[in-house]
Amino acid sequence: MNALQFEALKVALKQDATGYVLTVKIHPDEIPEELLRDFVGARYMMAMVRLNCDEEPMPVKNRVQKAGMLCRNVHFQAWCKEIFHVPETEAGATKAIYEACGIESRTELNGKQKAKEAFDQLVQRFEEWRDKDVPF
């Protein structure tokens, strides 16, 4: 997978009839040339990590939100298919999370201690699987 990497600052967030519009500011030395050359309207899969004052990633504390984001991630869906033998879809990934964490609803990920621990282990296993093929 080819990924563009750069640091950006959130400048604005607004909503229109079709969704949210996120505006970011990228330093001229940081912006990838490919991004400048792509046409307006080009589609991207985004992954964003908020940085703290020590330039370290800030963890996502809302497991319900993270589970939802993961289930829409095509790489997570592929991993779930490989590990849990579920369809490579958002519904399949959701089913895998429910089974691995012993839950019936994602909202339980923020309440039940065992579910929290199981989810955190699941995410760690996925990240180890994903990172083994990432060249950077």
N, C-alpha and C positions, 0 to 999 in steps of 0.2 A: 504494500500500500504506500502510495506517495502522499505525504502530508506536508502542508505548509505550516511552519512554526513562526510565530511572532508574538510580541507582547503588545497589548492594546489597552486603552483606558475606556471605560464606559462613559459616554458623553450624554446620551439621552436614550429614553425608552418611551415610545408612544404606541398607541393602538389605533388601527384603522379597521375598516369593515372586514378585512381578510385575515387579520392577526396582529402581531406585535412587530414593530420596527425598532431594531436595536441599532444605535449609532455608536461607533467606536472610533477612537483616535489612535492612529498608528504613526510612530516616529518615522521620518523619511529613511533612516538607516535600517529600520526593522521590516519595512514592507517587502514581501516577496515579489519579485519581478513578475511571476506567473499571475499573481493577483491583479497587478496593474494591466496586464495584457488581456485578461479574460473580459468577455463582454458583460455589460450590465444585464443582470437577470440570470447569470450563470448560477447553477445550484451547487451548494457545498454541504457536506456533513460537518457539523461543528462539534468540537469538544473544547470546553473552556474550564480552566482551573483558576480560582481566585487565589492571588498571592497575598501572604501576610507581609508585615514590615521587614521580615528577615528573608524575603524572596522565596519562602517555602510555601507549598500548596496548602490551602486551608481545607480541611476535610468537610465533606457534606454530612451534616448531622441529621438531616431529615431522611430517614431510611425509606419512608413511603415515597417521597419524591425521587430518591435515587433509584428505587426499584422500578418506578415508572419509566425513568430515563433509560435504565438498563434494558428493560423489555423492548424498547423501541430501537435499541442498538443492534445492527445486523451482526456484528461480531459476537455479541453476547448470545444472540439467537443461534448462531452457528455452534458456539460452545455448548449451549444447552442441548442442542440436538445430539452432539457428540457424547456428552456426559450423561444426560438424562433420557435420551432417545425419545424426545418430543419433537413435534413439527418445528421446522425452522421459521417460526412466525412469532409475532408479539404474544399471541395467545399461548403458544408453546412455551415461551420463556416465562410467562406468568405462571403457568402450571408448574414448571420446574422450581420456581421460587417458592410456591405454595408447598410443594412436596418437601423440598429441602429444609424449609423452615417450620414445617408443621403448622401452617396457618390456613385460614379460609378467606382472609381478606388482608390486603396490604396494610391497612391501618393498624393491624396487630404488630407490625414491625417497630412501631414507636412505643408500644406498651409492654409487650411480653419480653422478659429478659432473655429467655431461651431462644425466642425468635430473633431478637437483636443479635445475639451471639452467633446463631446459625447463619444469619444473613451476612454478617461481617466476614465470617469464614468463607462463605460462598463467593463474596466479592473478591476476597483475597485470592482464592483459587483461580477465579476468572482472570484477574489481573496478572497473575503469574503465568497463566497459559497465553494470554495476549502478549505479554512483554517478551516472551521467548523468541518471537519472530520480528520484533520491532528493531530496526537497525540503529536507532538513536536513543 
